[in-house]
């Protein structure tokens, strides 16, 4: 075994032969630069694994925290995503050469996060392209979750900050918590003793529906009633609490208000179903 002190791994059928292969990396001597190795081990179908002739990475990373595999560039070959607690995350383009042999080209994602923890590949903006999402292991102030938009041309934009309010947001998971057909994020804030949910409020409007950009709710925060602007027909709405639980679903005429006076103080999300819009509001 060429991987001593293994610290992260992922499994998938990397070579398309119908059995599960393994990508393994080690985490050696935190703080010592460029001493980690990433390798792909091919399964021969009987449970025996042989390392690729070429390592994915050798002495280019410090302390590898997470690995996942995904077809980043849509060439039908699975690529490898790696985070390094002491440096920028990377993805490695895998190009098969022969059975048991591939080459690996590294692309580094420049980030403001000093200690990247987990890197995932998800379509956050509903454009059918998977985007990079990165979390932080840094304690104290700093950006905690960021994302990099897939441009559809094989590249990714600069980072966009999702959250900077946590401390050591090591890991996250994804689900449509508010049932509005986009992906939301739940993260673990290790130093805060909290699990936080971030509702994705992204929506896309066609040219003919551009007037919908004027739709809104007010006042916000509210202690009594919420009013709507920009509507000209009846609406079906749902209200969700911070955990994504639906606590109210009703139909209103466009001129009606929503009484929230009996709701507990806190943060809520209001979805207009027909318009596919979600708003965050605070009940005082």
N, C-alpha and C positions, 0 to 999 in steps of 0.2 A: 504494500500500500504506500503510494507516494504522497498521500495526504496525511500528514501528522497533525494532531490537534484539530480535527475537523470542526468547523463552526457553523457551516450553512450548507444546505443541499436542496436540490429539486429533482423530481423524477418525471419523465415523459418518454414517449417513443421518439427519440431524437432522429433516428435514421429511417423511420417509416417501415420497419420490418415486422411490426406487430407485437413487439415485446417492449418492456419498460427499461429504459436506460437511466443513468444517474449522473447528475452534475454535482460535484462536491468541491468545497473550498475550505481552506483552513483559516484559523484566526490565531496568529502567533505574535506574542510579545507586543501587546498594545503600546503604541507610541514609537515603535521601531519602524521606520519607513520601508515600504516596498519589500516585505518579506513573506507575502502570502502567495498561494498557488491555487489555481482553479483548473479542474480537469473534468473531462467527459469520459465516463466509463460505459462501454457498450455491452449490452446483455446478449449472450450468444443463444438465448432461448432456453438454456438449461439451468439458468441461475448463476452462471459464471460470467464475470465482468472483466473486460480488458480495456485499459486506458487508450484513448486516442493517441496516436503517435505524436501529435502536436498538443501541448497544453493550451487551454483556453487563455490563461494568463499565468505568467511566472515572474514573481518579484516585481509586479507593477502596482500591487495593492498592499495595504498595510494590514488592517484588521477587518476581515470581511464579515458582515453582519447578516446579509440576506442574499438569496439567489432565487430567481424565477426564470422560467422559459416562456417565450412567446415568439410568434412570427412578426417581428417588428417591422420589417420592410416589405411584407406581403409578397415574398418570393417563394412561398410554400415550405421554406426551411425554417425550423425553430432556431431562434437566436437566444442569447443568454444575457440576463440582466443582473447586475451585481452592485451592491452597495459596500462602501468602505467607511468605517466609522471615523477615519482620519483624513478622508479626501472625497473628491467628487465621485458621484456614481457613474457607472458606465453601462453601455450595452455592447455586446460582442456579436458581430454578424458572423454567422456560421455558414461556410461554403463547403459542401461535400466535395471531396476529390476522388475518393475510392472507398470501398467498404472499410470502415474502421479508421478512416483518415478524413480530416477536414482542416480548413484554415479558419482563423479567427481574426477579425479586424475590429479594433476597439474604437468606439465613439464615446467621448466624455461629455456628460451633461454638467455644465457650469451652474453651480447653485450657491445661494447665500447661506445655506444650512452648513454649519461647521462640522456636524457629526451626523451624516446621513444614516438613517436606520433601514427603512424598507422602501423598495421601489416596486411599483405595480404598473400594470398596463390596462387602462380602462377608458371607455368612451364617455368622457364627462360632459361633452357638449352635443351629444346626439347627432353627430355628423357622419356616423358609421366608420369613424377612424379612431383607433385606440390611442389614448394619450398617456404620457408618463405621469404618475403621481408619486410623490416622495415625502417621507416623514422624517422627523428629527429626533435624535437621541440626546440633544443638547439640553442641559439643565439651565433654568433661568431664562432671561429675555432672548428673543430671536424668533425667526420664522419657524413654524412647526409643521405645517403641511403646505406644499406647493405643487403646482402642476405645470406640465410643458405640453402645449397644444401641438398635435400632429398636423403638419401642413399638407399631407396627402401627396407630397413629392419626395418622400423619403427623409424629410428633415423635421425638426421640432423647434418651436418658438422658444423664446427666453421664458424663464419661470414666472408664473403668476401666483401670488400668495393667496392661499385659501384661509389660513389661520396663523396668528402669532400670539395666542393667549395661553398656551399650554406650557408645561415643563416636562420634557422627555416623553414626547408622543411617539413612543417606540413603534407600535404596530397599529394597523387599521384594517377595517373590512368594509365591504361595499354592499349596499342593498337599496332598493327603492322604498325607503321607510314611509314616505308620505303618499305613495301610490299615484305619482303624477307622471310616470313613464320616463323618469331620468334617474341617474345613479346618485345616491347620497353616500356620505362617509361617516363611519363611526370609528373613533380612535381611543386608544388607551393613553391617558396622561399619568405616567408612572409617579412622578413627584407630586402630583396634585390629588392622588387617590380618586381619580374620576374617569368615567367613560363619557366621552362627548360625542354628540351627533351633529353633523353639519348637513343641513338641507340644501340641496342643489336648486338654486332658483333660476337656472338658465332656461331660456326659451327662445325659439326662433320664429320670426314672423315673415310671412311672404309679403311681397310688395303690395298686393291688393288688401292685405290685412294690416297695413302699417299703422292705421289709425288706432289700433289696439294698444300702441305704445302709450296712449294717453290714459289708459285705464289705471285706476289706483284706489287706495283706501285712505280714509282720514277720519278723525285725528289719530295719530299714532305716536306715542302711547295713548290708550283710551281706558277710561274707567266705567264708561256707560255704553255708548253706541258707536258702531263703526258705520261710516257712510261710504258710498261708492261714487266714483266719477268716471265719466267716459263710457257709460253703458247706455244702450237704447233698447234692450230687451230683457226678459226675465233671465235669471241666472240660477244654476244649481251650484251650491257651495258646500265644502267640507272644511271643518276646523280640526287640526291635529295638535296634540300636545308635543312637548319637546322630545318625547320618546317615539313619536310617530303614530300614536294611538288616535284613531278618529273619535272625537268626542261630540261632534255635531255634524249633521248633514241635513240641509234644508234647501227649499227653493224660494227665491225672493223675486219680487218684481223689481225692475231696474231702479225705481224711485224709493224702494224700501231701504231701511237701515237694518243692521244686525245688532241685536241686544247682547252685549257681552258682560253685563253688570254682575251676573251670578257666577262668572268664571273665577277660579282661583288666580291670584296674582302670578304673573310669570310670562314666559315667551310661548307664542303659539304660531301656527302656520295656517293660512287661509288659502284654499285652492278654489279657483273658478274653473269648473270642469270643462265647460264648452270652450272657454277661451284658452284653456291649458296654461293658466297663469297661477303662480303661487306667491303669496306675500307673507312676510314675517311681521307680526305685530306684538306689542307688549300690552298686557292687561295690568293696569295699575290698581 
